[in-house]
């Protein structure tokens, strides 16, 4: 006579846990299937382990499997396994109390036996996730080595019942009485074969045991269509667990396309594993092109994390630094510390060690590619170099290695890219520093007056046009003992000996003139001085060594009206315009034309670097006045009647220079 059902109350902690699981623990409701399949796999693992010492538990030739049986008519989903099973006492103890599981208990018992514990699953709370999608759950289980089966049943309402049952073989059967489909709340039709196939392929494709979907019943198939046969839903073949020599390039490419949804071939594949204090296996891919949204704040890396072949994170951000977010692939480790939902890594030294090792693998691969396959590396760089530059600013531990991987444009050749090492090797005698200039484009930098003396000397200058380059030069001060210096910052003193002494004397001669211009322009510039970097242009605007570059100033003020920092106006003492202004000043220190031309030189310098004049209206008025003066001073056209005779010359314009009028251009 069957035993009457016995009712139990959940522990108070379990009831609270159920509420947490159902409403907030998991991000996606479909995760319930991953949890139940994982528990089934753990149960089979444990049965096989127990059979090592008791062969009667596992019949010879038995091939364990997990079966999913959907029933659309009755709105149920059944998950069956032929694992270790549970006794009545284990059911009451493990499911009725918080965070208890037979596998975790076994793990504690076997933790001193090397290697054996790796067969045992680590999770027990995942069973409760079934209540996210089911209004009632039934469990029938039979412990291997016994003839008694037990039924557990609950609606997740604070109590459960236990009674005797029948099961023809050891293992566990879980039947979910599914809730109605509710798309708004993330509940799909989990009795649908296609939905089950998708979830298994996404979350449990590499589980060791076959996950079987039975053949369709004829009455379930529309007329004229052929029923689907019984088939395994998972591949059971994680590519990372096989020796690299046994994996073809086609298999790597297929796996890459499967996880990345990128139909182009990966540029490079890294297949690695580690054993010892930290154990993991990984297949990483370097893509041949960057994702279109890679530089948006919400971008998540396409790096999958598996624990014992079960997918726990599709977008793992903990296993690589942020600048490596473009790396795609899969990492599988048997003992990573996860939170109760198996969706988040807890902070742990194992995570840090894996992160460090994987980062080093990627860096070594990039270094070899740069040294041995330059064209291939340049393809990578043009797509993903900007992200590598981010690492120079953020990854202090690997900064020196990253500096060696940089490819930068320079004045040497229009299309060529150079490493810092190559730049240093080409430095001529007498050049002590690495020079660079930042800007919005190569064309804008090439036209900068700040490069004139470097161009005349034949010194190479790095052209930094990427916005992230500003982060690089802010965080790096030298490379291999050579200082990184901006051609547009600070004072450039490249002369030595007698020429340097001549320059000092010249500064003293120009001091009163420069002081007057400084007073006239003090609203916009903090210093007016003679330049050591100009050879052709009359003036250039630069900044102090620790000020923002014009490029960084533009980036920081985008979208808002930012206050411009006061810059330094440098004048070319050898330019005819500057010499003419200085002579006019010497003749009359109060001449207003000197100040007007100073404003014109300031506006011209801003335009030369790609910026707007501080006061566009004032600048255009001064330009118009200058043009009128030039026309008045121009010779009359042939045949024209002069408006004034030679005996009665026209009165000179108040802003006309006594010297020959010179337009302030380069």
C-alpha positions in Angstrom: 0.0 0.0 0.0 1.6 3.3 -1.1 2.7 5.7 1.7 0.6 8.7 2.3 2.2 12.0 1.1 4.0 13.8 3.9 4.1 17.6 3.9 7.0 19.7 5.0 7.6 23.4 5.3 10.6 25.1 3.7 13.0 26.6 6.1 12.4 30.4 6.4 15.7 31.0 4.6 14.7 28.8 1.7 11.4 30.6 1.3 13.3 34.0 1.1 15.7 32.4 -1.3 12.8 31.2 -3.5 11.4 34.8 -3.7 14.9 36.1 -4.6 15.4 33.5 -7.3 12.0 34.0 -8.9 12.1 37.8 -8.9 15.7 39.1 -9.1 18.6 36.6 -9.0 18.8 35.7 -12.6 19.0 38.1 -15.5 17.2 35.8 -18.0 14.5 33.3 -17.2 15.7 30.8 -19.7 18.7 30.3 -17.4 16.6 27.7 -15.5 17.3 25.1 -18.2 21.1 25.7 -17.9 20.8 25.1 -14.1 18.8 21.9 -14.4 20.9 20.5 -17.1 24.0 21.4 -15.1 22.6 19.6 -12.0 21.9 16.6 -14.2 25.4 16.5 -15.5 26.8 16.8 -12.0 24.6 13.8 -10.9 26.0 11.7 -13.8 29.6 12.8 -12.9 29.0 11.7 -9.3 27.6 8.3 -10.3 30.6 7.6 -12.5 32.9 8.6 -9.6 31.1 6.4 -7.1 31.3 3.5 -9.7 35.1 3.7 -9.5 34.8 1.9 -6.1 31.5 0.2 -6.7 31.2 -1.1 -10.2 27.6 -2.4 -9.6 26.3 1.1 -9.7 27.1 1.6 -13.4 26.1 -1.3 -15.7 28.7 -2.2 -18.3 28.2 -0.4 -21.6 25.9 2.1 -20.1 26.0 5.5 -21.8 24.5 8.2 -19.6 22.4 11.0 -21.2 20.1 13.8 -20.3 16.6 13.9 -21.9 14.3 16.9 -22.5 10.7 15.9 -23.0 8.4 18.8 -23.9 4.6 18.3 -23.9 2.8 21.3 -25.6 -0.6 19.9 -25.0 -0.2 19.6 -21.2 2.2 22.5 -20.9 5.0 20.6 -19.2 8.7 20.1 -19.7 10.5 17.1 -18.3 14.3 16.9 -17.6 15.5 13.3 -17.1 19.0 12.0 -16.1 20.4 8.6 -15.2 22.8 10.0 -12.6 23.3 9.2 -8.9 19.8 10.1 -7.7 18.8 10.7 -4.1 17.2 8.9 -1.2 14.2 10.2 0.6 16.3 11.7 3.4 18.6 13.4 0.9 15.6 14.9 -0.9 14.2 16.4 2.3 17.7 17.6 3.5 19.1 18.9 0.2 16.0 20.6 -1.3 14.3 21.7 1.9 17.3 23.6 3.4 19.2 26.5 2.0 22.2 26.1 -0.3 22.6 22.4 0.4 23.4 19.9 -2.4 24.6 16.4 -2.4 27.3 17.3 -4.8 28.7 20.1 -2.6 28.5 17.7 0.4 30.5 15.1 -1.5 33.0 17.8 -2.6 33.7 18.6 1.1 34.2 14.9 1.8 36.6 14.4 -1.1 38.5 17.7 -1.0 41.6 16.0 0.3 41.7 13.5 -2.6 43.6 15.1 -5.5 41.7 15.3 -8.7 38.7 13.4 -7.6 36.8 16.5 -6.5 36.9 18.0 -10.0 34.3 15.5 -11.0 31.8 16.8 -8.5 29.5 19.8 -9.3 29.6 22.8 -7.1 26.1 24.1 -7.3 22.9 23.3 -5.4 20.7 26.4 -5.5 20.0 26.3 -9.2 17.1 23.9 -8.8 15.0 26.7 -7.4 15.3 28.6 -10.7 12.6 26.3 -12.1 10.0 28.2 -10.2 10.7 31.2 -12.5 8.9 29.4 -15.3 6.8 26.8 -13.6 3.8 27.2 -11.2 4.4 23.6 -9.9 7.4 21.3 -9.9 7.5 17.5 -9.5 10.7 15.6 -8.9 11.0 11.8 -8.9 14.3 10.3 -8.0 15.9 6.9 -7.2 19.3 6.6 -5.6 21.8 4.3 -7.5 22.2 1.0 -5.6 18.7 1.1 -4.1 15.2 0.0 -5.3 13.2 2.8 -3.6 12.1 5.9 -5.4 10.7 9.1 -3.9 8.5 11.9 -5.3 9.0 15.6 -4.3 6.4 18.2 -5.2 5.9 21.9 -4.5 4.2 25.0 -5.9 7.0 27.2 -4.4 4.5 28.5 -1.8 6.3 27.7 1.3 5.8 23.9 1.6 6.5 20.7 -0.3 5.3 17.1 -0.1 7.2 13.9 -0.3 5.8 10.4 -1.0 6.9 7.1 -2.4 7.1 6.7 -6.2 8.3 4.3 -8.8 11.2 4.7 -11.3 12.6 1.9 -13.4 16.2 2.9 -13.1 18.4 5.2 -10.9 18.4 8.9 -11.7 16.1 11.9 -11.4 13.1 13.2 -13.4 12.0 16.8 -13.0 8.6 17.8 -14.5 7.9 21.5 -14.7 4.2 22.5 -15.1 4.9 25.6 -17.1 3.5 29.1 -16.6 1.7 30.7 -19.5 3.8 32.4 -22.1 4.5 36.0 -21.1 6.9 37.8 -23.5 6.8 41.0 -21.6 8.2 39.3 -18.5 10.7 37.1 -20.4 8.8 33.8 -20.2 8.9 32.0 -23.6 7.2 28.8 -24.6 9.6 26.3 -23.0 7.5 23.4 -24.4 8.6 24.4 -27.9 11.3 22.3 -29.4 12.9 25.2 -31.2 13.2 27.3 -28.1 14.7 24.3 -26.2 17.2 23.7 -29.0 18.3 27.4 -29.0 18.8 27.5 -25.2 20.8 24.3 -25.1 23.1 25.4 -28.0 23.7 28.7 -26.3 24.2 27.7 -22.7 25.0 23.9 -22.7 26.5 23.1 -26.1 29.6 21.6 -24.6 28.2 19.6 -21.7 30.0 16.2 -21.7 26.8 14.1 -22.0 24.3 14.1 -24.8 21.2 16.2 -24.2 18.5 14.3 -26.1 15.3 15.7 -27.6 13.0 12.8 -28.4 11.4 12.3 -31.8 8.3 14.3 -32.5 5.0 12.4 -32.2 3.1 12.1 -35.4 0.0 13.9 -33.9 2.3 16.9 -33.1 3.4 17.4 -36.7 1.3 19.4 -39.2 -0.1 17.4 -42.1 2.4 16.8 -44.9 5.5 17.4 -42.8 7.9 14.8 -41.6 8.4 14.3 -37.8 11.8 15.2 -36.5 13.7 12.2 -35.3 15.3 11.9 -31.9 18.6 13.9 -31.8 21.2 15.3 -29.5 21.0 19.1 -29.1 24.5 19.7 -28.0 27.8 19.1 -29.8 29.7 17.8 -26.7 32.9 18.9 -28.5 34.5 22.0 -26.9 37.2 23.1 -29.3 39.4 24.3 -26.5 39.6 20.8 -24.9 41.3 19.3 -28.0 45.0 19.5 -28.8 45.7 22.4 -31.2 47.3 20.0 -33.7 43.9 18.2 -34.0 41.9 21.3 -34.8 41.7 22.5 -38.3 41.6 26.2 -39.4 38.1 25.6 -40.7 36.9 24.4 -37.2 38.5 27.4 -35.6 36.8 29.7 -38.1 33.4 28.0 -37.6 33.6 28.3 -33.9 34.7 32.0 -34.2 31.7 32.8 -36.4 29.4 30.9 -34.1 30.3 32.9 -31.0 31.0 36.3 -32.6 28.4 36.5 -35.4 31.2 37.9 -37.5 31.2 36.2 -40.9 34.8 37.3 -41.8 37.7 35.1 -40.8 39.6 35.8 -37.6 43.0 37.4 -38.1 44.8 35.2 -35.5 43.9 32.3 -33.2 45.4 31.7 -29.7 44.8 28.2 -28.3 46.2 27.8 -24.8 45.8 26.0 -21.5 47.3 26.1 -18.1 47.6 23.6 -15.2 48.8 23.9 -11.7 47.6 26.5 -9.2 45.2 27.8 -11.7 43.7 25.5 -14.4 42.0 26.7 -17.5 41.7 26.2 -21.3 41.0 28.9 -23.7 40.6 29.7 -27.4 41.0 33.4 -28.2 40.5 35.1 -31.5 41.9 38.4 -32.8 39.3 39.8 -35.2 40.2 41.1 -38.6 37.9 44.1 -38.1 36.6 46.1 -35.2 33.0 46.0 -34.1 31.0 49.0 -35.1 30.1 49.9 -31.6 33.4 49.0 -29.9 34.1 52.6 -28.8 30.7 53.1 -27.3 30.4 53.1 -23.4 27.9 50.2 -23.4 30.0 47.8 -25.5 30.5 44.4 -23.9 33.3 42.0 -24.8 32.5 38.8 -26.7 34.5 36.5 -24.4 32.5 33.5 -23.1 33.2 32.0 -19.7 32.5 28.3 -19.2 32.8 26.4 -15.9 33.1 22.7 -16.6 31.9 23.3 -20.1 28.7 25.1 -19.0 28.3 28.6 -20.2 28.0 31.0 -17.3 28.8 34.3 -18.9 28.5 35.4 -22.6 30.2 38.7 -22.0 32.9 38.2 -19.4 34.5 41.5 -18.5 36.7 40.2 -15.7 39.1 37.9 -17.6 40.8 40.6 -19.7 41.5 44.3 -19.2 39.1 46.8 -20.8 41.5 47.7 -23.6 41.3 44.1 -24.8 37.5 44.1 -25.1 37.9 43.3 -28.8 39.3 39.8 -28.1 36.7 37.1 -28.8 36.7 33.5 -27.7 36.0 31.1 -24.8 37.6 30.4 -21.5 36.8 27.3 -19.5 38.0 26.8 -15.9 36.7 24.1 -13.5 37.1 26.0 -10.3 36.4 29.7 -10.8 34.5 31.3 -7.8 31.0 32.3 -8.9 28.1 33.8 -7.1 25.0 31.9 -6.3 23.4 32.6 -9.7 26.5 31.5 -11.6 26.4 34.7 -13.6 29.0 36.8 -11.9 32.6 36.1 -10.9 33.5 36.9 -7.3 36.8 38.7 -6.7 39.5 36.0 -6.4 43.2 35.5 -7.0 42.3 32.8 -9.5 40.5 35.4 -11.7 43.5 37.8 -11.4 45.9 35.0 -12.4 43.9 34.0 -15.4 43.5 37.6 -16.4 47.2 38.2 -16.2 48.1 35.0 -18.1 45.6 35.6 -20.9 46.7 39.3 -21.3 50.3 38.1 -21.6 49.3 35.6 -24.3 47.6 38.2 -26.4 50.6 40.6 -26.0 53.1 37.9 -27.0 51.0 37.1 -30.1 50.9 40.7 -31.1 54.6 41.1 -30.6 55.4 38.1 -32.8 53.0 39.3 -35.4 54.7 42.7 -35.5 58.1 41.2 -35.8 57.3 38.4 -38.3 54.2 39.5 -40.2 54.3 43.3 -40.5 51.6 43.6 -43.1 49.2 41.5 -41.1 50.0 43.5 -38.0 49.3 46.7 -39.8 45.9 45.3 -40.9 45.2 44.6 -37.2 46.5 48.1 -36.2 44.4 50.1 -38.6 41.3 48.4 -37.1 42.1 48.0 -33.5 45.2 50.1 -32.7 43.1 52.8 -31.0 42.1 50.3 -28.3 45.7 49.2 -27.8 46.6 52.9 -27.2 44.0 52.9 -24.4 46.0 50.2 -22.7 49.1 52.5 -22.6 47.1 54.9 -20.3 45.2 52.3 -18.3 47.4 49.1 -18.0 50.4 50.2 -16.1 51.7 46.6 -15.6 52.0 46.1 -19.4 52.8 49.7 -20.4 56.4 49.0 -21.6 55.2 46.1 -23.8 52.4 48.2 -25.2 54.7 51.1 -26.1 56.7 48.6 -28.2 53.5 47.7 -30.1 52.5 51.2 -31.1 52.4 52.1 -34.8 52.3 55.8 -35.5 52.3 58.1 -38.5 55.3 60.5 -38.9 56.8 63.1 -41.2 59.1 60.4 -42.8 56.6 59.0 -45.3 52.9 59.8 -45.9 51.5 56.2 -45.7 54.1 54.5 -43.6 53.7 53.7 -39.9 56.6 53.5 -37.5 57.3 52.0 -34.1 59.0 54.0 -31.4 62.0 51.6 -31.7 62.3 52.3 -35.4 62.0 56.0 -34.8 64.8 56.0 -32.2 67.1 53.9 -34.6 66.6 56.6 -37.3 67.4 59.6 -35.0 70.3 61.6 -36.5 73.3 62.7 -34.4 72.4 65.7 -32.3 68.7 64.8 -31.8 68.2 63.9 -28.1 64.4 63.7 -27.9 61.4 62.0 -29.6 59.3 64.8 -31.1 55.6 64.6 -31.9 52.7 66.9 -32.6 49.0 66.2 -32.1 46.2 67.4 -34.4 42.9 66.5 -36.1 44.5 65.2 -39.3 47.8 64.6 -41.0 47.2 67.5 -43.3 46.6 69.9 -40.5 49.7 68.8 -38.6 51.9 69.0 -41.8 50.9 72.6 -42.3 51.6 73.6 -38.7 54.3 76.4 -38.5 55.6 74.6 -35.3 57.3 72.0 -37.5 59.4 74.4 -39.7 62.7 74.1 -37.9 62.3 70.3 -37.6 61.7 70.0 -41.3 64.7 72.2 -42.1 66.9 70.0 -40.0 65.5 66.7 -41.4 64.3 65.6 -37.9 61.4 63.2 -37.9 58.2 64.2 -36.0 55.5 61.8 -35.0 52.0 62.8 -36.2 49.4 61.9 -33.6 45.9 62.3 -35.1 43.8 59.9 -33.0 42.0 61.5 -30.0 43.3 58.7 -27.7 46.9 59.8 -28.6 46.4 62.6 -26.1 46.1 59.9 -23.3 49.2 58.2 -24.5 51.4 61.3 -24.4 49.9 62.4 -21.1 50.9 59.1 -19.4 54.2 58.4 -21.1 57.2 60.7 -20.6 60.0 58.7 -22.2 60.9 55.6 -24.3 64.2 53.9 -23.9 65.7 56.9 -22.2 64.5 59.3 -24.8 62.0 62.0 -23.7 58.8 62.4 -25.6 58.3 66.1 -26.4 55.6 68.0 -28.2 56.8 70.3 -31.0 53.9 72.6 -30.0 54.8 72.8 -26.3 57.3 74.7 -24.3 60.4 76.5 -25.7 62.3 74.8 -28.5 66.0 75.6 -28.2 67.9 73.6 -30.8 70.8 76.0 -31.3 74.1 75.8 -29.5 77.3 77.7 -29.2 77.6 81.1 -30.9 74.1 80.9 -32.4 72.6 80.4 -29.0 74.5 83.5 -27.7 73.3 85.5 -30.6 69.7 84.4 -29.8 70.0 85.7 -26.3 71.2 89.1 -27.5 68.4 89.2 -29.9 65.9 88.5 -27.1 67.2 91.5 -25.2 66.8 93.8 -28.3 63.2 92.7 -28.8 62.2 92.8 -25.1 60.4 96.2 -25.1 58.6 95.4 -28.4 57.5 92.0 -27.1 56.4 93.6 -23.8 54.1 96.0 -25.6 52.5 93.3 -27.7 52.0 91.2 -24.5 50.1 94.0 -22.8 47.9 94.5 -25.9 47.1 90.8 -26.2 47.1 89.8 -22.5 43.4 88.9 -22.7 44.3 86.0 -24.9 48.0 85.2 -24.4 50.1 84.9 -21.3 53.4 85.5 -23.1 54.8 86.9 -26.3 58.4 85.7 -27.1 60.8 85.0 -29.9 60.6 81.5 -31.4 63.2 78.8 -31.8 61.0 76.7 -34.0 60.0 79.1 -36.8 62.0 79.6 -40.0 59.4 80.8 -42.6 56.1 81.8 -40.8 55.9 85.1 -38.9 54.2 83.6 -35.7 52.9 80.5 -34.0 50.8 79.7 -30.9 52.2 77.2 -28.5 51.5 76.1 -24.9 53.6 75.6 -21.8 54.9 72.1 -21.1 52.1 71.2 -18.7 49.2 72.9 -20.5 46.6 71.2 -22.7 47.5 70.8 -26.3 45.1 72.6 -28.8 43.8 69.2 -29.8 43.0 68.2 -26.3 41.5 71.6 -25.5 39.1 71.1 -28.5 38.2 67.6 -27.4 37.5 68.7 -23.8 35.3 71.6 -24.9 33.3 69.7 -27.6 29.6 70.4 -27.2 29.9 73.3 -24.8 31.4 76.7 -24.6 34.6 76.2 -22.7 37.0 78.9 -21.7 40.2 78.8 -23.8 43.4 78.6 -21.9 45.8 81.5 -22.5 48.6 80.4 -24.9 52.1 81.7 -25.8 52.5 83.7 -29.0 56.0 83.1 -30.6 57.3 85.4 -33.2 59.9 84.7 -35.9 62.5 87.4 -35.4 63.8 86.9 -38.9 60.5 87.4 -40.7 60.2 90.7 -42.7 56.8 91.4 -41.1 58.1 91.0 -37.5 61.2 93.1 -38.3 59.0 95.8 -39.9 56.7 95.9 -36.9 59.7 96.1 -34.6 61.2 99.1 -36.5 57.8 100.9 -36.5 57.7 100.3 -32.7 61.2 101.7 -32.3 60.1 104.8 -34.2 56.9 105.3 -32.1 56.2 102.9 -29.2 52.7 104.3 -29.0 51.8 103.5 -32.7 48.4 101.8 -32.7 49.3 99.9 -35.9 51.7 97.8 -33.9 48.9 96.5 -31.7 46.5 96.0 -34.6 49.1 93.9 -36.4 49.7 91.9 -33.2 46.0 91.0 -33.1 46.2 90.0 -36.8 49.2 87.8 -36.1 47.3 86.1 -33.2 44.3 85.5 -35.4 46.5 84.2 -38.2 48.2 81.8 -35.8 44.9 80.4 -34.7 43.7 79.9 -38.3 47.0 78.2 -39.1 46.4 75.5 -36.4 42.8 75.0 -37.4 41.1 77.1 -34.7 38.9 80.1 -34.9 40.1 83.6 -34.0 39.2 84.7 -30.5 37.1 87.6 -31.8 36.1 86.8 -35.4 34.3 90.1 -36.0 37.4 92.1 -34.8 39.7 89.9 -36.9 37.6 90.5 -40.1 37.6 94.2 -39.5 41.4 94.3 -39.2 41.8 92.2 -42.3 39.4 94.5 -44.3 41.4 97.5 -43.1 44.6 95.9 -44.1 43.2 95.1 -47.6 42.0 98.7 -48.0 45.5 100.0 -47.1 47.1 97.6 -49.6 44.8 98.8 -52.3 45.5 102.5 -51.5 49.2 101.8 -51.6 49.1 99.8 -54.9 50.3 101.6 -58.1 47.6 103.0 -60.3 46.5 101.0 -63.3 47.8 102.2 -66.7 45.7 105.1 -68.1 44.1 105.8 -64.8 43.7 109.4 -63.6 45.3 110.0 -60.2 43.1 111.6 -57.6 45.9 113.6 -56.2 49.0 115.1 -57.9 52.5 114.5 -56.9 52.7 118.0 -55.4 49.6 117.2 -53.1 50.0 113.6 -51.9 47.0 111.8 -50.3 47.1 111.7 -46.5 48.4 108.4 -45.3 46.0 106.1 -43.6 46.3 106.0 -39.9 47.0 102.3 -40.0 49.5 102.4 -42.9 53.0 101.4 -42.1 55.9 103.7 -43.1 57.6 100.5 -44.3 56.6 98.6 -47.4 53.2 97.1 -46.6 53.6 93.3 -45.9 50.6 91.0 -45.6 51.0 88.7 -42.6 51.1 85.4 -44.3 53.4 82.4 -44.1 
